[in-house]
Amino acid sequence: MQWLDSPVDAEAARTLAHELKVSPLVARLLVQRGLDDPAAALAFLHPSLAQLHAPELMAGMREAVARLRRAVAQREKILIYGDYDVDGTMAVVVLLTALRMLGAEVEAYVPDRLTDGYGMRVPVVEEAAAKGFHVVISVDTGIREHEVLARARELGVDCIVTDHHLPDGHLPPACAILNPRRPDCAYPEKSLAGVGVAFKLAQAMLGERLTERLLQSFLKVVAIGTIADVVPLLGENRVIARFGLEALRQPSQAGLSALIEVSGLAGKPISAGDVGFRLAPRLNAAGRMENARDVIDLFTVPDAARTRAIAENLERLNRERQRVEEEILRAIVAELEARTDLAEQYTLVLAGEGWHRGVIGIVAQRVAERYHRPALVIGIEDGVGVGSGRSIKRFHLLDALTSVSDLFQRFGGHAQAAGFALEVQNISELTRRFELYARNVLTATDLAPVLRVDAPVDLAEVDWPLYEEIMQLEPFGMGNPTPVFGACGVRLLSTPLILKEKHLKLKVGNGPRTLDALGWGWATRMPSLAAGQQVDMAFTLEQNNYQDVSRLQLVIKDLVATGGMGNPWQPEK
């Protein structure tokens, strides 16, 4: 793996360190994140609720609020049309809670991932009209649903779209469309998650009722959806995540408390990583393995016994999801290891009969990460392939799928993730044309795995004050990644240990400083390490709490057993 070292404006870093009274290392990290202006860097380090933008700045907000207030006043029935992932379900919870506070007659519909698939469906709005719903609010979907929204208009149903996906050539027919990515929208934050857009509508609807205490209660839910959807944790998203994570330390709602408890996080400060890797997978498990309606009930039902049962079921479903995911991944790895053409392939398209549709997105992500290629994973059932794709840097997945759109029954997504459905007989043509497209936009260099290392450090410098200063940059995530550091010529001080037959534990040091280093899943990757050996190591820092004792430890990102080969970094181009 190649380590990339991005150039840093040394003078800007020195100025920032002087102006903000921060260490040279933190100043370097800020400049690398584009925060070379002292005022912007200060706002980043010390976010405040005042940095949330006024919701009225979003195009369509005035029309949406006016229509909903009329619906509340006239006791018209409102339906929230949700989505089954964490972003979508949290958006439903936000609007359901806000509208009920205003006295609205409101219900929610959450599609089934396996039977309905992604997006809105004409039969659903037809049934809603038949049941007397006058307003439908979409969350995390709708911006490309021209046919569905046109049918709703024919039936006299007013639709309000809240979405964050890219629109196509023109906007669909709706009463109001809230999407910061609209070409005519001047809203400052373009990277809101779907739940973020729904929250702006709730914020505008509640107005002065939204006290600071109530605002922070909403931000717990908004932060979960925002972090889970992997949007950049910068700007307004950073404010949402920072204050939402702080509020999660005191979960007053029964369902959220139960979820935190079954996730093993009770009584602990919750990080963005905890949301992404512990809370979100359990919430997603409902939609992947059964039905996401349970997630809505978890956050809205006041009965503690009922919410505890839901949380325990989510835990069970998540374990089942992990088992099914591993089965599919093992089959894929076996297939790819048997192929002699893999080194020449720019893309991977993999299909299997009966592969569970609920987990193929996670499998696609793991395949793309493992082989560093754009990957499409397709589950086949009854002659139809339902697929999910994940990409790599420099490859816009939605553009690639758009270039072969004639092969799909439906498709949609982002630059890095997408979903689609197609007839089985089109899979071979998709494989051919997807590969051809990739060869036109990628080079062989783009397929080589790389690791961006933020700064070189001496292990003697790694102490609690440095760690605590770096933690000022939290929450980490997309756009603000956990800093990766590099140290050369690190000495192994004892024989490596293997933990649970999966993980590698080392004791390392330079001079007087001794630290533990953990390599998750590294048990078989470095078989020849021995005490006394020197290595070049890339790592992140974390706090390990065990039996009421806190220790600093390194988390290995890459390890080169070279005996101190010198600087392994290359300048980033």
N, C-alpha and C positions, 0 to 999 in steps of 0.2 A: 504494500500500500504506500502510495506517495503522500508525504506530508506537505501541505501548502502553507506558506507563510505570507500573509497579505502585507503589502508595504504599509507603513504607518507614517503619517506626517509627524516627525519627531518634534518639530517646533510647536505644532498645534497641541500635542500631548503635554509638552512642558508648560505651555500657557494654561492648559486646562488644570493640570496638577497644581499650579500656583494659584489660580483663581478660585478653585473649589476646595483647596486644601485636602486633596486626595493623593494617594500614592501614585508614583509613575506607572505602576502596573494597571491600576484601575483607570487612570487617564488614558492609557493605551487602549484598554478594552472599550472605553466610551468612544474614542475616535474611530476605532474599527467598526463601530455600530453607526457611524455617520453623525455622532453627537460631538462635533468639534466646537460648536458654539456654546459658551459657558451657560447662557440662559437656558438653552434647550437641554443641556446635560443636567443642569440643576433641577429642571422640571421632571426629567426622567428619573433622577435619583430620589426625588421627593414628590411623587404624584399626589394629587388631591382630587376630591370629588368635584371641585370647581372646574376641573379640566374636562368634565363631561360636556359635550356640546348640546346646545339647545335643540330639542327634537324638531322644532318648527323649521329648522334649516333644511330638512329633508323634503325633496320634491314629493308632492302628493299627500303630505301629512295633514294639511288643513282640510282637504276633502275627506280623508279617512276619518279624522276625529269628528267632523260634522256629521258624517253618515252614522257613525256608531253612537254618538250622543242622541241622534234622532231615534235610532233603534231602541236605545235604553228608555227614552222618554215614552215611546209608543208601545213598549213591551213587545217588540218584534223579536222573533226567535233568531239567534245568531249561532252559526256553526263554525267552529275552528277546524280547518282541514290541515291535519298535521303531517308529520313524517316520522319514520320509525327509528332513526338514529338518535344519538344523544342530543345533537343540536336541535333537531326537529321536536323531540319530546320536551326538552326544556323550554322551547319557544311556546309550545302548547300550554305548559304549566304557567308560564309568565302571563300570557293573555287570559287564560281561564281564571287565574287568581285576580287579575286586575279588573276584568269585566264583572266578575261576581261581586267584588267590592263595590262596584258602581250600581249593583242591583240588576244587572242584565240577565235575561233568559238565554243562557249560553250552554252549549254542549260541544263536545270535541269528537272528531272522527280521526282515528289513526289507522292508516292502511296496513295491511299485512304484507310483510316483505316477500313471502313465498307465493302468495296468491295474487296480490295486487301489483307488486313491484313498485319502483320509484315513480313519483309524480301523481298528478291528479287524473281522475277517471270520470268520463261522462255519466255513467250510471250512478255514481255517488251524488253528483249535483242534481241529477233528475230525482233521485230518492229524497234528497234534502228539500227540493221544491215541493214534492208531493206531501211531505210532512209539515209543510208550512214555514220553513226557514226562509227569511227574507234577505239575510246577509250571510255570506260565506267569507271567512278570512283564511287565506292560505298562509302557512308558515314554512319557511325553508324550501319552498317550491312555488311554481306558478308563473315565473317570468317568461317561460316559453310555451305555456299551455293555451295556445290560441283557440283550439277546437273546444276545449272544456269551458273556457270562459265565455266563448261565443254562445255556446249552448245554454249556459247559466243566464246570460242576458236575454236570450229568447224566452226563457221561463220566468223572467221577471225577478231574478235573484241578483242582487248587487254583490259583486265580488271585490274584496280588498286584498291585494297581493302584498305579502311581506316576504321578501326573498333577498338573497345576496349572490345568487349565481349570475353569470354573465347573460344579458339578454341577447337575442338574435337580432336580425335586421330591423325589426320594428316591435313596438310594445303591444301586448295582447289587449283585447277589449275588456277593461275593468273599470269599476267605479273609482278606484284609487290604486296606485302602484307605488309601494315603498321599497326602494332598492337603491342604495347609494351608488351602484354601478350603472344606473341609468345615465345615458350620455348628457341629459339635461339636468342632472341632479348636482347641486353645488355643496352637498353635505361634505364636511371636511374629511371624515373618516370613511375611506372607501373599502376597508377590509373588515367590516363588521361581519361576524357570523350571523346565521339566520336568527338565532336567539337574540343577538344584539339588535337587529332590526325590529324584532317583535318587542323588545324592551323599550326602544325609542317610542313606539306607538303607545305602550302602557304608560310611559313617562308623560307623554303629551296628554293622554286621557285623564290621568290622575291629577295632574297639575299640582296645586298647593296641598292636596292630600298626601302627596309623596314626601313625608317627613324624612329626615336623615336616617332615622332608625328603620323606617319601612324601606327606604332606598337600599340600605345595606342588606336587608332581608331578601329583597329581589336579586341583589348582586350575587348572593350565594349561588342561586340557580343559573343566572346569566354567566357567571364565571365557569361553572361546570360545562355548559354547552360551548362556550367560547374556546376553552382550552381543549376540549374533546375534538372540536372541529379543526384544530391545527391551523388557525389563522394567525397572522403575525401578532405577537404580544407587544405591540408598540402603540403609541398614541392612545386613543380611547380604549382600545382593547387592553392595554397595560393597566389603565386605571380600573377597568372592570375586573381584571384578574387579580390585581393586588388587593383591592378592598373586598372582593368576593372571597378570596382565600382567607383573609383575616377573619371575616364573618363566619366562615366554616368552622372556626375553632369553638364556636358556641352555637351548635345546631339546635335550635329550639323546636323545630317541627319534627314530629314523631318519625315520619318515614325517612327523613334525611339522617336522623340520629341512628336509626336501625341500619341504614346503608353503610354509614361510617363504621359502625360496630362490626358488621359482618366482614367488612374490608380490612379489619385489623388496625384501624386508624383512630379508635376511640381514645380521647385524651391526648392526642399528639397534634403538633402543628402540621397542617396539611399543605403540601407543596403542589406546584403545577404538575410535577411528575407523579405524585400520588393520585391526582385527578385523572391524568392520562393513562396510567397503568394499573390503577386499582379501582377507582370509582367508575370511570367511564366504561371499562370492559364489562362490568356487572350490569350497568344500565343497558348497554348495547346487547347483552346476551338475551334480553327479553325479545327484542325485535328479530334477532338472528335465529333464535331457536323456537320461539313460540309467537307471542304477540306483544307489541310494545305498550298496549293499553295498561298493563300492570305498572309501568313506570309513571304514567299519569296519576294513577291511583296512589302510588307510593308517596307522591308529593302533595296530594290534595285531600286524601282521606284522613280525618283526625283520629280515627280509632287506632291506638297503639298496637293492639293485638293483630289487627288486620295488616298494618304496615310492616310489623315484624315478620309476619308470614310471607309477605311479598318479598322482603329483603332476603329471607332465607331461601326462597325459591330462585331469586336472582343469583344467589351464590351457587345453587345447584346447577342452574342453567349455564353459568359461566364455566363450571368444571366440565360439563358436557360439551360446551363449545370448544374448550381447549383440547379435549380428546378427539373430536371430529376434525378439528383443524390439523392436529398432528398426523392423523391418518392420511389426509389428503397430501400434506406436505411430504410425508415419507414416500408416497407414490410418485410425486413429482420429482423428488430428488433422485429416486431410483431410475426414473425414465431419463432424466438429464445426464446422469453419470454414465448411462449406457450409450449415449449419443456421441459420435465422433465429430459431428459438425458444430458442436457448441461454441468452440472458440471463434468460429467464423460468423456466428449469428449475431446480429445487432439487436434482435428482439426475441421474446419468448411468447408463444401462444400455446397454451396447454388446456386440454379439454378432457373431461372424464364423465362417464355415465353415472348419474346418481350423486355427483359431488354436491354437498349441501350448499344451497344458494346463500344461506345465512353467513357462511364463513369464507366464501371465496375472496372477498375483499381483503381480509386479513392475510390469507394465503398469498394473494397477489403481492401484497406489501412485503412479505417475508421473502418471496422469490426475487422481487426486484432488488431488495437490499442484499441478498446473498450473492446474486449473479451480476448485479450492477447493470441491468438491462431493463428497458421498458417491458412489462409483463402483463399479459392478459390471461386470466384464469376463467374457464368456462365450465359451468355445470350443465349437463345435458339431461333433459327429461321430456318424454313424449315428443321427440323430434324438434325441440326448441332448446337453444343454448342461451343461458342467462350468464352474462360475464361481468367481471369487474377488472379494472386495470389500474396499475400503479406505475409511476414513471421515475425517471432519474433527472438530475439537473440538465438543463439545456434541451429537454425534449418535452414539448407541449402536447400532452396526451389528448386533450379535447380537440386540438387542431388536427392531430393525426386521425382521430376517429371521424371527424367531419370530412376529411379527404376521402373516406370510404363509406360515407353515410348511406349510399344506396344498398349496402349489404344488411343494414339493420332494420328491425321492426321499430326500435326506439333506442335512443342513446342520450347521454348528457354527462356533465361533470365539470372538472377543473383542469388546470394545467398538469397537476400531479396525480389526480384520481378521477376515475370515470366509471360509468356502468352502462350496460347495453344488453339488448336481446336480439337474437337472429335465428334464422332457420339453420338446422344442422348442416345442410348441404352448402352453406355459405362459409363455413369455418375455414376450409382449405383456401378459399380465395382471400378471406380476411388475413390469414397467415402470410400469404404471398405479398399482398399489397401493403400490409402493415410493415413488413420487413423492407420493402422497396422504399416506402416513405421515410423510414428511419435512416436508410443509407443515403438519402438525399439531404438530410438535415444534421446528421451526426458524423463524427469522425471516430476512428478507432481509439483515439486518445480519450474521447468522451466516455468510453466504456471502461476505462481503467479506474478502479476505486481510489478515492482520494480522501484525505482527512485534513481538515483545516485546523491548524494549531495556532492558537492566538498569540502565545508568547513563550519564550524559553524561560525556565526558572531553575534555580538551584534549590535542591531539597532542603538545604539549610535555611532558606527563606520561608518555608511553608510552616506557618504557625497559626494560632487562633486569631490574632489581630488581622493577619492577611485574609484568612478565610472569612471573617465577619465583614471586612470591608468589601470583598468580592460579592458577598450575599446581598449587598445593597442593590445589586443589579437584578435581583429576583423580582418577579417570577420569570424563569427561563422558559423558552419555547421557540416556536417559529419566529424568525426575525431577531430574536434575542437569545441565541443558543447558549447553553451552559459552556462557560469558557473551558477550552482545552489547552493544557500546558504541556511542554515537552522538556525532558531532562536527559542529557546524554551521559554515558558512562556511569549509570547507576549500578551500585554493587548489590548483589543478592546476599543477604546476611545469613540465610538458613536454607535448608532443603525445602523446596516448594511443597505445599500441601494441596491435596485434592479434596474439595468439600462436596458431599452428596453426589459423588461420581460425575459432577458436571462443572464445578467451578474451581478456579485456580486462586490460591492465596499465597502471596509472597511477603517476605519481610525485606525491605529495601532501605538503603541509606546512602548518604554522602556526608562524610565527616561525622559530626556528633548526632545528626538528625536521623532517627529511625522511625519508619512508618510502615503500616500494613498496606498492601496493594491487592485489590481483588479484581480478577478477570471473570466476569459472569459468562458461563458457557465456554470457558477457555481450557477446560481440563485436557482435551486432546490436541490442542493447537500448539503447545510448546513442550513436547515430550523430553527434550534434552537439557532443560535448565538444571543448574546445580549450584549449590552454595559457593560463594566466592566469584561467580561469573559476573561480568559486566553487561548491561543491556542499555539500549536507548528506549525510553518509554514516553508515550503520549498518554495523558490521563486527565481526568477531572477530579475535583475535590468534593468530598462529602463528609458529613458528620454521622458517625456510627454510635447509636445509643444502645448499650447493652448492660442490663442489671444496674441501672441508674448511674452508669459511667459513660461519659461522652469522649469519643476519640476521633481525631482526624484520620481519614484514610484516603487512599488514592483508588480511583476506579479506572482500570486499564482500558484504554481505547485502542492502543497498538503497542506492540513490543517487538523490538528487533535485537536478537541475541548476537551482537556484533563484537563485543569486547571493546566498545567505545570507538565507533567508526568515525566520529566527528559529527558535524551538523547534518542531519538527514533532510532538512527542509529545502523546498524549492519555492521560488517566488510564484505567487499566484498571478496568472495572466488575466 
